Amino acid sequence: MRVISWNLLRLEGAAVDDVAALLERERPDVLLMQEVTQHMDVLLHRVPGHYHRLPWPGRIHGLAVWSRHNFATPHILPLPASPLPGRLPQRRSQIVQVGDITFANVHLSHGQLLNRRQLMRVAGALRGRPSAIIGDYNAVGPSLIPGFADVGPREATHFGGDVVPFRLDRCLAHGLACSFAGTLEFGPSDHKPIVLDLQIAEARVRRHPLQRARRRLVKIRAAFR
């Protein structure tokens, strides 16, 4: 399953035409978007598929998912928020099941301790299912979650003004194998889209030692017949 994640940069960045062109050019199975406004709601008039937008309270933007495959209404997962007054309203993750894989579309807080807490909340909701946490992490340094592997591209994905480039757009996967991870051109946003080819990892069957010994004995006997 080919997945693309792109922070659109609200009203200043990628518009419907830009997203439609990306979908027609790259033909992903799933597109996860951050900083999406209501203007993106006409996307299905441009590109057939299935679409759901999750606005954030008190903000003009939120999260959205598009897929060529049908999916049930995504689940809304509230994330930990800062208790300090005047901070951004509580962020939410968009949890969507597409086929056999569960995706968590995220745009985490800038606070480095807070966004790790938010990641732990998301991981706890997904653990045990083939899943991926994808989006704008706003994280500097590694994001280590037990049971999840960082399979996203390792290059910088964000460059804004005079700010040093950072790898903010990431993917943590659980029970999945990634055969390709890369980035696309920025386009009108200050974030590069990231591209991942994901599939369910093959389960490794762990046999009891006595069972393995019996299997070896059967093979030895067969060799002497």
Secondary structure, DSSP 8 states (H G I E B T S, - for coil): -EEEEEE--GGGS--HHHHHHHHHHH--SEEEEEEE-GGGGGGGGTS-SEEEEEE-TTSS-EEEEEESS-----EEEE-----STTS----EEEEEEETTEEEEEEE--S-HHHHHHHHHHHHHHHTTSSEEEEEE----S----TT-EE-S--S--B--TTS--B--EEEEEESEEEEEEEE---TTSSB--EEEEEEE--------HHHHHHHHHHHHHHHT-
